[in-house]
Structure formats: structure tokens, C-alpha cells
């Protein structure tokens, strides 16, 4: 099903973003505006994941 494939793709991107955020925060000179942008994008992905999961559950 297309929604399940999209869900898996989004979950993978979400996990990759988390890794990127953790990696960026390891450095004291981390660009906080970039990190915050990544966090916002990760949150949007999470919202889309939740929306798709709700559609699949119904």
C-alpha cells in the first residue's frame, strides 16, 4: 500500500534527522539555528507520521 511505503520512508527520515541533530550537538560550536531548523523539520515529519498512522488505523 502506498501509505505504508510513505510511512516507512518518513520514519527512516525521522530517524536520520535525530542522528543528524545528535551529531551536530556534539560540537560546542554547533549552529543552533541549524539545529533548531532540523528539530522543526523533524517535528513536522512526526506530525505527518502520526497522521498517516491514524489513517491506517481507521
mmJSON file of the N, C-alpha and C atoms, coordinates in Angstrom:
{"data_MODEL":{"atom_site":{
"group_PDB":["ATOM","ATOM","ATOM","ATOM","ATOM","ATOM","ATOM","ATOM","ATOM","ATOM","ATOM","ATOM","ATOM","ATOM","ATOM","ATOM","ATOM","ATOM","ATOM","ATOM","ATOM","ATOM","ATOM","ATOM","ATOM","ATOM","ATOM","ATOM","ATOM","ATOM","ATOM","ATOM","ATOM","ATOM","ATOM","ATOM","ATOM","ATOM","ATOM","ATOM","ATOM","ATOM","ATOM","ATOM","ATOM","ATOM","ATOM","ATOM","ATOM","ATOM","ATOM","ATOM","ATOM","ATOM","ATOM","ATOM","ATOM","ATOM","ATOM","ATOM","ATOM","ATOM","ATOM","ATOM","ATOM","ATOM","ATOM","ATOM","ATOM","ATOM","ATOM","ATOM","ATOM","ATOM","ATOM","ATOM","ATOM","ATOM","ATOM","ATOM","ATOM","ATOM","ATOM","ATOM","ATOM","ATOM","ATOM","ATOM","ATOM","ATOM","ATOM","ATOM","ATOM","ATOM","ATOM","ATOM","ATOM","ATOM","ATOM","ATOM","ATOM","ATOM","ATOM","ATOM","ATOM","ATOM","ATOM","ATOM","ATOM","ATOM","ATOM","ATOM","ATOM","ATOM","ATOM","ATOM","ATOM","ATOM","ATOM","ATOM","ATOM","ATOM","ATOM","ATOM","ATOM","ATOM","ATOM","ATOM","ATOM","ATOM","ATOM","ATOM","ATOM","ATOM","ATOM","ATOM","ATOM","ATOM","ATOM","ATOM","ATOM","ATOM","ATOM","ATOM","ATOM","ATOM","ATOM","ATOM","ATOM","ATOM","ATOM","ATOM","ATOM","ATOM","ATOM","ATOM","ATOM","ATOM","ATOM","ATOM","ATOM","ATOM","ATOM","ATOM","ATOM","ATOM","ATOM","ATOM","ATOM","ATOM","ATOM","ATOM","ATOM","ATOM"],
"id":[1,2,3,4,5,6,7,8,9,10,11,12,13,14,15,16,17,18,19,20,21,22,23,24,25,26,27,28,29,30,31,32,33,34,35,36,37,38,39,40,41,42,43,44,45,46,47,48,49,50,51,52,53,54,55,56,57,58,59,60,61,62,63,64,65,66,67,68,69,70,71,72,73,74,75,76,77,78,79,80,81,82,83,84,85,86,87,88,89,90,91,92,93,94,95,96,97,98,99,100,101,102,103,104,105,106,107,108,109,110,111,112,113,114,115,116,117,118,119,120,121,122,123,124,125,126,127,128,129,130,131,132,133,134,135,136,137,138,139,140,141,142,143,144,145,146,147,148,149,150,151,152,153,154,155,156,157,158,159,160,161,162,163,164,165,166,167,168,169,170,171,172,173,174],
"type_symbol":["N","C","C","N","C","C","N","C","C","N","C","C","N","C","C","N","C","C","N","C","C","N","C","C","N","C","C","N","C","C","N","C","C","N","C","C","N","C","C","N","C","C","N","C","C","N","C","C","N","C","C","N","C","C","N","C","C","N","C","C","N","C","C","N","C","C","N","C","C","N","C","C","N","C","C","N","C","C","N","C","C","N","C","C","N","C","C","N","C","C","N","C","C","N","C","C","N","C","C","N","C","C","N","C","C","N","C","C","N","C","C","N","C","C","N","C","C","N","C","C","N","C","C","N","C","C","N","C","C","N","C","C","N","C","C","N","C","C","N","C","C","N","C","C","N","C","C","N","C","C","N","C","C","N","C","C","N","C","C","N","C","C","N","C","C","N","C","C","N","C","C","N","C","C"],
"label_atom_id":["N","CA","C","N","CA","C","N","CA","C","N","CA","C","N","CA","C","N","CA","C","N","CA","C","N","CA","C","N","CA","C","N","CA","C","N","CA","C","N","CA","C","N","CA","C","N","CA","C","N","CA","C","N","CA","C","N","CA","C","N","CA","C","N","CA","C","N","CA","C","N","CA","C","N","CA","C","N","CA","C","N","CA","C","N","CA","C","N","CA","C","N","CA","C","N","CA","C","N","CA","C","N","CA","C","N","CA","C","N","CA","C","N","CA","C","N","CA","C","N","CA","C","N","CA","C","N","CA","C","N","CA","C","N","CA","C","N","CA","C","N","CA","C","N","CA","C","N","CA","C","N","CA","C","N","CA","C","N","CA","C","N","CA","C","N","CA","C","N","CA","C","N","CA","C","N","CA","C","N","CA","C","N","CA","C","N","CA","C","N","CA","C","N","CA","C","N","CA","C","N","CA","C"],
"label_alt_id":[null,null,null,null,null,null,null,null,null,null,null,null,null,null,null,null,null,null,null,null,null,null,null,null,null,null,null,null,null,null,null,null,null,null,null,null,null,null,null,null,null,null,null,null,null,null,null,null,null,null,null,null,null,null,null,null,null,null,null,null,null,null,null,null,null,null,null,null,null,null,null,null,null,null,null,null,null,null,null,null,null,null,null,null,null,null,null,null,null,null,null,null,null,null,null,null,null,null,null,null,null,null,null,null,null,null,null,null,null,null,null,null,null,null,null,null,null,null,null,null,null,null,null,null,null,null,null,null,null,null,null,null,null,null,null,null,null,null,null,null,null,null,null,null,null,null,null,null,null,null,null,null,null,null,null,null,null,null,null,null,null,null,null,null,null,null,null,null,null,null,null,null,null,null],
"label_comp_id":["UNK","UNK","UNK","UNK","UNK","UNK","UNK","UNK","UNK","UNK","UNK","UNK","UNK","UNK","UNK","UNK","UNK","UNK","UNK","UNK","UNK","UNK","UNK","UNK","UNK","UNK","UNK","UNK","UNK","UNK","UNK","UNK","UNK","UNK","UNK","UNK","UNK","UNK","UNK","UNK","UNK","UNK","UNK","UNK","UNK","UNK","UNK","UNK","UNK","UNK","UNK","UNK","UNK","UNK","UNK","UNK","UNK","UNK","UNK","UNK","UNK","UNK","UNK","UNK","UNK","UNK","UNK","UNK","UNK","UNK","UNK","UNK","UNK","UNK","UNK","UNK","UNK","UNK","UNK","UNK","UNK","UNK","UNK","UNK","UNK","UNK","UNK","UNK","UNK","UNK","UNK","UNK","UNK","UNK","UNK","UNK","UNK","UNK","UNK","UNK","UNK","UNK","UNK","UNK","UNK","UNK","UNK","UNK","UNK","UNK","UNK","UNK","UNK","UNK","UNK","UNK","UNK","UNK","UNK","UNK","UNK","UNK","UNK","UNK","UNK","UNK","UNK","UNK","UNK","UNK","UNK","UNK","UNK","UNK","UNK","UNK","UNK","UNK","UNK","UNK","UNK","UNK","UNK","UNK","UNK","UNK","UNK","UNK","UNK","UNK","UNK","UNK","UNK","UNK","UNK","UNK","UNK","UNK","UNK","UNK","UNK","UNK","UNK","UNK","UNK","UNK","UNK","UNK","UNK","UNK","UNK","UNK","UNK","UNK"],
"label_asym_id":["A","A","A","A","A","A","A","A","A","A","A","A","A","A","A","A","A","A","A","A","A","A","A","A","A","A","A","A","A","A","A","A","A","A","A","A","A","A","A","A","A","A","A","A","A","A","A","A","A","A","A","A","A","A","A","A","A","A","A","A","A","A","A","A","A","A","A","A","A","A","A","A","A","A","A","A","A","A","A","A","A","A","A","A","A","A","A","A","A","A","A","A","A","A","A","A","A","A","A","A","A","A","A","A","A","A","A","A","A","A","A","A","A","A","A","A","A","A","A","A","A","A","A","A","A","A","A","A","A","A","A","A","A","A","A","A","A","A","A","A","A","A","A","A","A","A","A","A","A","A","A","A","A","A","A","A","A","A","A","A","A","A","A","A","A","A","A","A","A","A","A","A","A","A"],
"label_entity_id":["1","1","1","1","1","1","1","1","1","1","1","1","1","1","1","1","1","1","1","1","1","1","1","1","1","1","1","1","1","1","1","1","1","1","1","1","1","1","1","1","1","1","1","1","1","1","1","1","1","1","1","1","1","1","1","1","1","1","1","1","1","1","1","1","1","1","1","1","1","1","1","1","1","1","1","1","1","1","1","1","1","1","1","1","1","1","1","1","1","1","1","1","1","1","1","1","1","1","1","1","1","1","1","1","1","1","1","1","1","1","1","1","1","1","1","1","1","1","1","1","1","1","1","1","1","1","1","1","1","1","1","1","1","1","1","1","1","1","1","1","1","1","1","1","1","1","1","1","1","1","1","1","1","1","1","1","1","1","1","1","1","1","1","1","1","1","1","1","1","1","1","1","1","1"],
"label_seq_id":[1,1,1,2,2,2,3,3,3,4,4,4,5,5,5,6,6,6,7,7,7,8,8,8,9,9,9,10,10,10,11,11,11,12,12,12,13,13,13,14,14,14,15,15,15,16,16,16,17,17,17,18,18,18,19,19,19,20,20,20,21,21,21,22,22,22,23,23,23,24,24,24,25,25,25,26,26,26,27,27,27,28,28,28,29,29,29,30,30,30,31,31,31,32,32,32,33,33,33,34,34,34,35,35,35,36,36,36,37,37,37,38,38,38,39,39,39,40,40,40,41,41,41,42,42,42,43,43,43,44,44,44,45,45,45,46,46,46,47,47,47,48,48,48,49,49,49,50,50,50,51,51,51,52,52,52,53,53,53,54,54,54,55,55,55,56,56,56,57,57,57,58,58,58],
"pdbx_PDB_ins_code":[null,null,null,null,null,null,null,null,null,null,null,null,null,null,null,null,null,null,null,null,null,null,null,null,null,null,null,null,null,null,null,null,null,null,null,null,null,null,null,null,null,null,null,null,null,null,null,null,null,null,null,null,null,null,null,null,null,null,null,null,null,null,null,null,null,null,null,null,null,null,null,null,null,null,null,null,null,null,null,null,null,null,null,null,null,null,null,null,null,null,null,null,null,null,null,null,null,null,null,null,null,null,null,null,null,null,null,null,null,null,null,null,null,null,null,null,null,null,null,null,null,null,null,null,null,null,null,null,null,null,null,null,null,null,null,null,null,null,null,null,null,null,null,null,null,null,null,null,null,null,null,null,null,null,null,null,null,null,null,null,null,null,null,null,null,null,null,null,null,null,null,null,null,null],
"Cartn_x":[0.847,0.0,0.89,0.469,1.262,1.455,0.427,0.551,1.576,1.616,2.58,4.005,4.199,5.524,5.929,4.998,5.271,5.591,4.849,5.077,6.482,6.883,8.228,9.304,9.074,10.025,10.154,9.024,9.038,9.713,9.473,10.108,11.618,12.073,13.5,14.097,13.439,13.912,13.937,12.92,12.827,14.025,14.351,15.485,16.804,16.934,18.143,18.305,17.204,17.267,17.694,17.199,17.593,19.093,19.619,21.057,21.833,21.323,21.984,21.973,20.871,20.758,21.739,21.785,22.705,24.148,24.441,25.793,26.183,25.282,25.555,25.747,24.993,25.068,26.319,27.088,28.309,29.384,29.264,30.284,29.862,30.771,30.416,30.056,30.581,30.296,29.135,28.24,27.103,26.258,25.828,24.969,23.55,23.179,21.893,20.7,20.851,19.73,19.53,20.615,20.508,19.908,20.35,19.827,18.33,17.938,16.524,15.706,16.263,15.587,15.392,16.417,16.308,15.236,15.192,14.191,12.777,12.598,11.271,10.876,11.815,11.536,11.217,11.935,11.698,10.299,9.885,8.556,7.468,7.69,6.719,6.613,7.759,7.74,6.934,7.144,6.43,4.929,4.524,3.1,2.532,3.292,2.839,2.773,3.749,3.743,2.509,2.197,1.022,-0.264,-0.326,-1.497,-1.69,-0.626,-0.709,-1.066,-0.476,-0.797,-2.274,-2.834,-4.25,-5.118,-4.715,-5.463,-5.414,-4.24,-4.106,-4.881,-5.017,-5.711,-7.232,-7.713,-9.189,-9.69],
"Cartn_y":[-1.18,0.0,1.24,2.262,3.483,4.203,4.214,4.896,4.217,2.906,2.18,2.453,2.537,2.85,4.263,5.195,6.583,6.643,5.892,5.854,5.351,4.282,3.741,4.737,5.429,6.443,7.583,8.038,9.133,8.712,7.493,7.005,6.944,6.531,6.486,7.893,8.834,10.224,10.789,10.465,10.941,10.442,9.172,8.584,9.22,9.465,10.089,11.515,12.241,13.601,13.593,12.636,12.534,12.308,11.427,11.162,12.42,13.159,14.393,15.442,15.557,16.521,16.168,14.896,14.451,14.706,14.399,14.595,16.069,16.924,18.363,18.922,18.421,18.928,18.456,17.552,17.082,18.163,19.126,20.162,21.422,22.009,23.214,24.387,24.37,25.469,25.143,24.274,23.863,25.084,25.116,26.195,25.941,26.655,26.406,26.721,27.68,27.964,26.791,26.165,24.985,23.813,23.634,22.558,22.773,23.996,24.294,24.044,24.359,24.082,22.586,21.817,20.358,19.828,20.391,19.951,20.262,21.435,21.788,20.85,20.567,19.658,18.254,17.836,16.523,16.472,17.567,17.621,17.546,18.221,18.145,16.713,16.032,14.632,13.794,14.021,13.269,13.49,14.723,15.022,14.29,14.257,13.548,12.047,11.52,10.104,9.791,10.615,10.397,10.436,11.347,11.472,10.215,9.719,8.506,7.294,7.213,6.093,6.113,7.299,7.417,6.958,7.318,6.893,5.375,4.794,3.355,2.592,3.204,2.546,2.528,3.47,3.53,2.715],
"Cartn_z":[0.0,0.0,0.0,-0.697,-0.842,0.492,1.316,2.613,3.507,3.467,4.297,3.834,2.528,1.992,2.4,2.306,2.71,4.201,4.997,6.438,6.751,6.1,6.322,5.907,4.798,4.327,5.331,5.857,6.833,8.132,8.571,9.796,9.629,8.459,8.194,8.207,7.558,7.552,8.964,9.756,11.133,11.942,11.771,12.488,12.033,10.737,10.204,10.743,10.837,11.371,12.828,13.601,15.009,15.106,14.264,14.247,13.886,12.913,12.484,13.598,14.301,15.407,16.514,16.893,17.947,17.522,16.283,15.768,15.794,15.374,15.339,16.748,17.705,19.077,19.825,19.247,19.897,19.931,19.055,18.941,19.691,20.448,21.202,20.283,19.081,18.152,17.222,17.669,16.845,16.475,15.234,14.738,15.255,16.31,16.954,16.059,15.158,14.259,13.296,12.865,12.002,12.778,14.013,14.855,15.095,15.374,15.6,14.336,13.183,11.923,11.718,12.055,11.963,12.914,14.108,15.085,14.611,14.002,13.478,12.336,11.449,10.335,10.86,11.885,12.491,13.108,13.728,14.322,13.24,12.108,11.007,10.486,10.399,9.983,10.969,12.25,13.279,13.17,12.88,12.716,11.508,10.411,9.22,9.481,10.22,10.589,11.403,12.373,13.217,12.401,11.453,10.595,9.748,9.164,8.338,9.199,10.384,11.278,11.657,11.862,12.197,11.021,9.809,8.614,8.468,8.71,8.581,9.66,10.823,11.937,11.741,10.952,10.794,9.638],
"occupancy":[1.0,1.0,1.0,1.0,1.0,1.0,1.0,1.0,1.0,1.0,1.0,1.0,1.0,1.0,1.0,1.0,1.0,1.0,1.0,1.0,1.0,1.0,1.0,1.0,1.0,1.0,1.0,1.0,1.0,1.0,1.0,1.0,1.0,1.0,1.0,1.0,1.0,1.0,1.0,1.0,1.0,1.0,1.0,1.0,1.0,1.0,1.0,1.0,1.0,1.0,1.0,1.0,1.0,1.0,1.0,1.0,1.0,1.0,1.0,1.0,1.0,1.0,1.0,1.0,1.0,1.0,1.0,1.0,1.0,1.0,1.0,1.0,1.0,1.0,1.0,1.0,1.0,1.0,1.0,1.0,1.0,1.0,1.0,1.0,1.0,1.0,1.0,1.0,1.0,1.0,1.0,1.0,1.0,1.0,1.0,1.0,1.0,1.0,1.0,1.0,1.0,1.0,1.0,1.0,1.0,1.0,1.0,1.0,1.0,1.0,1.0,1.0,1.0,1.0,1.0,1.0,1.0,1.0,1.0,1.0,1.0,1.0,1.0,1.0,1.0,1.0,1.0,1.0,1.0,1.0,1.0,1.0,1.0,1.0,1.0,1.0,1.0,1.0,1.0,1.0,1.0,1.0,1.0,1.0,1.0,1.0,1.0,1.0,1.0,1.0,1.0,1.0,1.0,1.0,1.0,1.0,1.0,1.0,1.0,1.0,1.0,1.0,1.0,1.0,1.0,1.0,1.0,1.0,1.0,1.0,1.0,1.0,1.0,1.0],
"B_iso_or_equiv":[0.0,0.0,0.0,0.0,0.0,0.0,0.0,0.0,0.0,0.0,0.0,0.0,0.0,0.0,0.0,0.0,0.0,0.0,0.0,0.0,0.0,0.0,0.0,0.0,0.0,0.0,0.0,0.0,0.0,0.0,0.0,0.0,0.0,0.0,0.0,0.0,0.0,0.0,0.0,0.0,0.0,0.0,0.0,0.0,0.0,0.0,0.0,0.0,0.0,0.0,0.0,0.0,0.0,0.0,0.0,0.0,0.0,0.0,0.0,0.0,0.0,0.0,0.0,0.0,0.0,0.0,0.0,0.0,0.0,0.0,0.0,0.0,0.0,0.0,0.0,0.0,0.0,0.0,0.0,0.0,0.0,0.0,0.0,0.0,0.0,0.0,0.0,0.0,0.0,0.0,0.0,0.0,0.0,0.0,0.0,0.0,0.0,0.0,0.0,0.0,0.0,0.0,0.0,0.0,0.0,0.0,0.0,0.0,0.0,0.0,0.0,0.0,0.0,0.0,0.0,0.0,0.0,0.0,0.0,0.0,0.0,0.0,0.0,0.0,0.0,0.0,0.0,0.0,0.0,0.0,0.0,0.0,0.0,0.0,0.0,0.0,0.0,0.0,0.0,0.0,0.0,0.0,0.0,0.0,0.0,0.0,0.0,0.0,0.0,0.0,0.0,0.0,0.0,0.0,0.0,0.0,0.0,0.0,0.0,0.0,0.0,0.0,0.0,0.0,0.0,0.0,0.0,0.0,0.0,0.0,0.0,0.0,0.0,0.0],
"pdbx_formal_charge":[null,null,null,null,null,null,null,null,null,null,null,null,null,null,null,null,null,null,null,null,null,null,null,null,null,null,null,null,null,null,null,null,null,null,null,null,null,null,null,null,null,null,null,null,null,null,null,null,null,null,null,null,null,null,null,null,null,null,null,null,null,null,null,null,null,null,null,null,null,null,null,null,null,null,null,null,null,null,null,null,null,null,null,null,null,null,null,null,null,null,null,null,null,null,null,null,null,null,null,null,null,null,null,null,null,null,null,null,null,null,null,null,null,null,null,null,null,null,null,null,null,null,null,null,null,null,null,null,null,null,null,null,null,null,null,null,null,null,null,null,null,null,null,null,null,null,null,null,null,null,null,null,null,null,null,null,null,null,null,null,null,null,null,null,null,null,null,null,null,null,null,null,null,null],
"auth_seq_id":[1,1,1,2,2,2,3,3,3,4,4,4,5,5,5,6,6,6,7,7,7,8,8,8,9,9,9,10,10,10,11,11,11,12,12,12,13,13,13,14,14,14,15,15,15,16,16,16,17,17,17,18,18,18,19,19,19,20,20,20,21,21,21,22,22,22,23,23,23,24,24,24,25,25,25,26,26,26,27,27,27,28,28,28,29,29,29,30,30,30,31,31,31,32,32,32,33,33,33,34,34,34,35,35,35,36,36,36,37,37,37,38,38,38,39,39,39,40,40,40,41,41,41,42,42,42,43,43,43,44,44,44,45,45,45,46,46,46,47,47,47,48,48,48,49,49,49,50,50,50,51,51,51,52,52,52,53,53,53,54,54,54,55,55,55,56,56,56,57,57,57,58,58,58],
"auth_comp_id":["UNK","UNK","UNK","UNK","UNK","UNK","UNK","UNK","UNK","UNK","UNK","UNK","UNK","UNK","UNK","UNK","UNK","UNK","UNK","UNK","UNK","UNK","UNK","UNK","UNK","UNK","UNK","UNK","UNK","UNK","UNK","UNK","UNK","UNK","UNK","UNK","UNK","UNK","UNK","UNK","UNK","UNK","UNK","UNK","UNK","UNK","UNK","UNK","UNK","UNK","UNK","UNK","UNK","UNK","UNK","UNK","UNK","UNK","UNK","UNK","UNK","UNK","UNK","UNK","UNK","UNK","UNK","UNK","UNK","UNK","UNK","UNK","UNK","UNK","UNK","UNK","UNK","UNK","UNK","UNK","UNK","UNK","UNK","UNK","UNK","UNK","UNK","UNK","UNK","UNK","UNK","UNK","UNK","UNK","UNK","UNK","UNK","UNK","UNK","UNK","UNK","UNK","UNK","UNK","UNK","UNK","UNK","UNK","UNK","UNK","UNK","UNK","UNK","UNK","UNK","UNK","UNK","UNK","UNK","UNK","UNK","UNK","UNK","UNK","UNK","UNK","UNK","UNK","UNK","UNK","UNK","UNK","UNK","UNK","UNK","UNK","UNK","UNK","UNK","UNK","UNK","UNK","UNK","UNK","UNK","UNK","UNK","UNK","UNK","UNK","UNK","UNK","UNK","UNK","UNK","UNK","UNK","UNK","UNK","UNK","UNK","UNK","UNK","UNK","UNK","UNK","UNK","UNK","UNK","UNK","UNK","UNK","UNK","UNK"],
"auth_asym_id":["A","A","A","A","A","A","A","A","A","A","A","A","A","A","A","A","A","A","A","A","A","A","A","A","A","A","A","A","A","A","A","A","A","A","A","A","A","A","A","A","A","A","A","A","A","A","A","A","A","A","A","A","A","A","A","A","A","A","A","A","A","A","A","A","A","A","A","A","A","A","A","A","A","A","A","A","A","A","A","A","A","A","A","A","A","A","A","A","A","A","A","A","A","A","A","A","A","A","A","A","A","A","A","A","A","A","A","A","A","A","A","A","A","A","A","A","A","A","A","A","A","A","A","A","A","A","A","A","A","A","A","A","A","A","A","A","A","A","A","A","A","A","A","A","A","A","A","A","A","A","A","A","A","A","A","A","A","A","A","A","A","A","A","A","A","A","A","A","A","A","A","A","A","A"],
"auth_atom_id":["N","CA","C","N","CA","C","N","CA","C","N","CA","C","N","CA","C","N","CA","C","N","CA","C","N","CA","C","N","CA","C","N","CA","C","N","CA","C","N","CA","C","N","CA","C","N","CA","C","N","CA","C","N","CA","C","N","CA","C","N","CA","C","N","CA","C","N","CA","C","N","CA","C","N","CA","C","N","CA","C","N","CA","C","N","CA","C","N","CA","C","N","CA","C","N","CA","C","N","CA","C","N","CA","C","N","CA","C","N","CA","C","N","CA","C","N","CA","C","N","CA","C","N","CA","C","N","CA","C","N","CA","C","N","CA","C","N","CA","C","N","CA","C","N","CA","C","N","CA","C","N","CA","C","N","CA","C","N","CA","C","N","CA","C","N","CA","C","N","CA","C","N","CA","C","N","CA","C","N","CA","C","N","CA","C","N","CA","C","N","CA","C","N","CA","C","N","CA","C","N","CA","C"],
"pdbx_PDB_model_num":[1,1,1,1,1,1,1,1,1,1,1,1,1,1,1,1,1,1,1,1,1,1,1,1,1,1,1,1,1,1,1,1,1,1,1,1,1,1,1,1,1,1,1,1,1,1,1,1,1,1,1,1,1,1,1,1,1,1,1,1,1,1,1,1,1,1,1,1,1,1,1,1,1,1,1,1,1,1,1,1,1,1,1,1,1,1,1,1,1,1,1,1,1,1,1,1,1,1,1,1,1,1,1,1,1,1,1,1,1,1,1,1,1,1,1,1,1,1,1,1,1,1,1,1,1,1,1,1,1,1,1,1,1,1,1,1,1,1,1,1,1,1,1,1,1,1,1,1,1,1,1,1,1,1,1,1,1,1,1,1,1,1,1,1,1,1,1,1,1,1,1,1,1,1]
}}}
